[in-house]
């Protein structure tokens, strides 16, 4: 079986963190002026203020991912057909 394995994928979980107080200070708004927040595509925090203004903050990517053990892995042949999934 292992002689069929050509492509290997390993998946890891990572956590991104934003401190809204720090963002408010650096972007010049008050935390109490926040209407809504959401994390969007490409790890961007979208902050919507009560006055209609929106602020986008990219994630601080420090690469703190723990690579000790993969959350899952998959092994594929040369045609990307799954051989083994763990």
Secondary structure, 3 states (H helix, E strand, C coil): CHHHCCEEEEECCCCCCCCHHHHHHHHCCCHHHEEEEEEEHHHEEEEEECCCCEEEEECCCCCCCCCCCCCEEEEECCCCCEEEEC
